[in-house]
Amino acid sequence: MFFFKKYHFKIIIILFTILSGCQLQDHNNTHGIAFLENRANKLLVNITNKNDVIKIIGYPQIKDNEGYDNWIYIERTLSKGKYHELGKHKLKDNNVLILEFNKYGILRSKEFLTKEQINKIKFSKSSTKNNFTQKSFVQSFLESVKQKMYGSRGR
């Protein structure tokens, strides 16, 4: 380092601190169909058919076969938080596209829901009791015995 002078060393340190703080792009983790809104805009109601939808967007993540065919596409994008948030993932986009087809396979309606619209949906607070998933007496007894046997291992 005998060929560096003092001001060269200061410039290198200043450049290093500036460039280390720069972030060129946000790291986004996308699950589902990327750029779903742009692809949904290409779909035309009463003109587009199922084959066109598969070419533009791809196969649906969720299909409903009751009455009319409903296809559901999901896009979820997570990004890293800032330094003061300790890099926790933040939900950037949570989009849902619901396509409804008629019996001939022509797009009857499309509905694009954003994160804000999904948050406004009201869900029922009541729950249904299911007798089929309840454990039998023998099963619950064996689970309690198993818990007592293996519970002392952690101590």
C-alpha positions as CSV (number, residue, x, y, z in Angstrom):
1,M,0.0,0.0,0.0
2,F,3.0,2.3,-0.4
3,F,1.7,3.5,-3.8
4,F,-1.6,4.8,-2.3
5,K,-1.5,8.3,-0.9
6,K,-3.7,9.5,1.9
7,Y,-6.4,11.1,-0.3
8,H,-6.6,7.9,-2.4
9,F,-7.3,5.9,0.7
10,K,-10.0,8.4,1.9
11,I,-11.7,8.3,-1.5
12,I,-11.8,4.5,-1.5
13,I,-13.3,4.4,2.0
14,I,-16.0,7.0,1.0
15,L,-16.9,5.1,-2.2
16,F,-17.1,1.9,-0.3
17,T,-19.5,3.3,2.3
18,I,-21.7,4.9,-0.3
19,L,-21.9,1.8,-2.5
20,S,-22.5,-0.6,0.3
21,G,-25.5,1.4,1.4
22,C,-27.0,1.4,-2.2
23,Q,-29.5,-1.2,-3.1
24,L,-30.2,-1.4,-6.9
25,Q,-33.4,-3.5,-6.7
26,D,-35.7,-4.7,-4.0
27,H,-35.5,-8.4,-3.5
28,N,-39.1,-9.6,-4.2
29,N,-40.2,-13.2,-3.5
30,T,-43.2,-13.9,-5.8
31,H,-45.5,-16.8,-5.3
32,G,-48.0,-17.6,-8.0
33,I,-48.4,-15.8,-11.3
34,A,-46.1,-12.8,-11.7
35,F,-47.5,-9.6,-13.1
36,L,-51.1,-10.9,-12.8
37,E,-52.7,-7.5,-13.3
38,N,-51.0,-6.9,-16.6
39,R,-52.0,-10.4,-17.8
40,A,-55.6,-9.9,-16.6
41,N,-55.9,-6.7,-18.7
42,K,-55.3,-8.7,-21.8
43,L,-58.4,-10.9,-21.2
44,L,-61.6,-9.7,-22.8
45,V,-65.0,-10.6,-21.5
46,N,-67.2,-12.5,-23.9
47,I,-64.3,-12.8,-26.4
48,T,-61.5,-14.8,-24.7
49,N,-61.9,-18.5,-24.3
50,K,-60.2,-21.0,-22.0
51,N,-57.4,-21.8,-24.4
52,D,-56.5,-18.1,-24.8
53,V,-56.4,-17.8,-21.0
54,I,-54.1,-20.7,-20.7
55,K,-51.8,-19.1,-23.3
56,I,-51.8,-15.8,-21.6
57,I,-51.7,-16.7,-17.9
58,G,-51.2,-20.5,-17.7
59,Y,-53.1,-23.2,-15.9
60,P,-55.2,-22.1,-12.9
61,Q,-54.1,-22.7,-9.3
62,I,-57.7,-23.4,-8.2
63,K,-60.6,-24.7,-10.3
64,D,-64.3,-24.9,-9.3
65,N,-66.5,-27.1,-11.3
66,E,-69.9,-26.4,-9.8
67,G,-72.3,-24.9,-12.4
68,Y,-70.0,-22.6,-14.3
69,D,-66.3,-23.1,-14.3
70,N,-64.5,-20.7,-12.0
71,W,-60.7,-20.4,-12.3
72,I,-58.7,-18.6,-9.6
73,Y,-55.2,-17.2,-10.1
74,I,-53.1,-15.9,-7.2
75,E,-50.1,-13.6,-7.0
76,R,-48.4,-12.9,-3.7
77,T,-45.2,-10.8,-3.5
78,L,-43.1,-10.5,-0.3
79,S,-40.3,-8.0,0.0
80,K,-37.6,-7.5,2.7
81,G,-38.2,-4.8,5.2
82,K,-35.9,-1.9,6.0
83,Y,-33.0,-2.1,8.4
84,H,-35.0,-0.9,11.4
85,E,-37.5,-3.8,10.8
86,L,-34.6,-6.3,10.9
87,G,-35.3,-7.6,7.4
88,K,-38.7,-9.1,8.2
89,H,-40.8,-10.0,5.1
90,K,-43.5,-7.5,4.2
91,L,-46.5,-8.3,2.1
92,K,-46.2,-6.1,-1.0
93,D,-48.9,-7.5,-3.3
94,N,-51.6,-10.0,-2.7
95,N,-53.7,-10.2,-5.8
96,V,-56.4,-12.6,-6.8
97,L,-58.0,-13.0,-10.3
98,I,-61.3,-14.8,-10.5
99,L,-62.4,-15.9,-14.0
100,E,-65.9,-17.3,-14.7
101,F,-66.6,-19.2,-17.9
102,N,-69.9,-20.2,-19.4
103,K,-70.7,-23.7,-20.6
104,Y,-69.1,-23.0,-24.0
105,G,-65.7,-22.1,-22.4
106,I,-66.0,-18.3,-23.2
107,L,-65.0,-15.9,-20.4
108,R,-68.2,-14.6,-18.8
109,S,-66.8,-12.4,-16.1
110,K,-63.4,-11.5,-14.5
111,E,-62.8,-10.0,-11.1
112,F,-59.4,-8.7,-10.0
113,L,-59.0,-8.3,-6.2
114,T,-56.1,-6.4,-4.7
115,K,-54.8,-6.6,-1.1
116,E,-57.0,-3.7,0.1
117,Q,-60.2,-5.2,-1.4
118,I,-59.4,-8.6,0.1
119,N,-59.0,-7.0,3.5
120,K,-62.5,-5.5,3.3
121,I,-64.2,-8.9,2.8
122,K,-66.2,-9.9,5.9
123,F,-65.9,-13.5,7.1
124,S,-68.3,-15.3,9.4
125,K,-67.2,-15.7,13.0
126,S,-69.3,-18.8,13.6
127,S,-67.8,-22.3,13.3
128,T,-69.3,-25.6,12.5
129,K,-68.6,-28.6,14.8
130,N,-67.5,-31.6,12.9
131,N,-68.2,-35.0,14.6
132,F,-66.1,-37.0,12.0
133,T,-62.8,-35.4,12.9
134,Q,-63.2,-35.8,16.6
135,K,-60.8,-38.3,18.2
136,S,-62.1,-41.5,19.7
137,F,-61.5,-42.3,23.4
138,V,-58.8,-44.8,22.5
139,Q,-57.0,-42.4,20.3
140,S,-57.0,-39.6,22.8
141,F,-56.0,-42.0,25.6
142,L,-53.0,-43.3,23.6
143,E,-51.9,-39.7,22.7
144,S,-51.9,-38.7,26.4
145,V,-49.8,-41.8,27.3
146,K,-47.4,-41.0,24.5
147,Q,-47.2,-37.4,25.6
148,K,-46.4,-38.5,29.2
149,M,-43.8,-41.0,28.0
150,Y,-41.9,-38.6,25.7
151,G,-42.6,-35.4,27.6
152,S,-40.0,-36.2,30.3
153,R,-37.2,-36.5,27.7
154,G,-36.9,-32.7,27.3
155,R,-36.1,-32.2,31.0
